[in-house]
Amino acid sequence: MGYKLKPNKSVAKRFRVTKTGKLKRGHCLTSHLMSSRPANKRRKLRRPAILFEGHAKNMRALMGVSKLKPAKIAHERALAALRREKAAAAAATAAAETK
């Protein structure tokens, strides 16, 4: 009988996985004594941050979502954008030649 994966619940509660596989985290220093912080700082602390990819890889493995690879997805999107640009340029030169 195979091993059943048991994801680490403490990691799963602290991070959210984006569609591309990046991990969003909350900021520290937000529980109390906020009146002493400037409004700009409080506003920035409300927004989630993206976890550093070196740590995110380990956390994804603990959560059981290690099949998601943000660097690979970003690379594939960049290649697709280059292909679209080349196709648009080729179409523009073909249209210019027919005139």
N, C-alpha and C positions, 0 to 999 in steps of 0.2 A: 504494500500500500504506500502511495506517495505521500510526501510531506505537504501539509496544508499551510499555505503562507499566512502568517499572522502579522498584519501590519502593526507598526508601533503607534499606538493611539495617541501618545503625548505629542509625537511629531505631527500626526494628522490634525490635531486640534490647533496647532500653532501656525500651520502653513496652508495656503490655498494654491491649487495647481491651476495655472492658466491654460488656455487652449493649446499653446505651443509647448507647454511643459515647464515653463518657468515657475518658480515658487514665490508667492507674495507673502510678506511677513508684516506684522505690526511693529510699531516703534515702542521702545521702552520709555520710561519717564513720563507716562501719561496717566497714572492712577490718581495722584493727588498733588497738592501744592502747585496747581496750574496758574493760580492768580499771580504768582511771582514771575511767570514767564511772559515774554512779549507775545502779542497776538500773532505775529508772523510765525514765530516758533510753534505756537499751539496749532496753527493752521497746517503747518508742514507735518507735524507729528500725527495729525489725523489721517493723512494719506498713507496707504500701504507702500512698502518699499519692496524691491525685487532682491531676493537673496543672491549672494555671490555664487557663481556657477560651481566653484570648487566645492562649496558646502552643499549646494542644491543637489548635486549628483548623489551624495551620500544620503541626503534626506529623502530623495525620491526612492532610493533603494529600500530605506526603512519603511516608506509608505506603501511600497509595492507597485509603484508606477514608473519603474525604471526604463520601460520601453520608450517613453517620451524623451526625445533628444532635441532641445531647443537650438543648439548650434547647427544640427543637420537640417532642421526645418528652415532656419534663417538662410542657410546656404542654398537650399532648393528654391526658396523664394527669390533670392538674388539672381540665380541662374534663369529662372522663369522671366524675371524682369528684363534681363539682358536679351533673351530670346524675343520678347515682345518688342523691344527697341529695334533689334535687327530686322524683324519682320516689318515694322512700321517704316524704317529707313528704306528697305527694299521696295516697299509699296510706293513710297514717295518718289524714288528714282524711276520706277517703272511708269508712274503717272507722268513724270516730267519728260520722259523719252517719247511717250505717245503723243504729246502735244506738238 
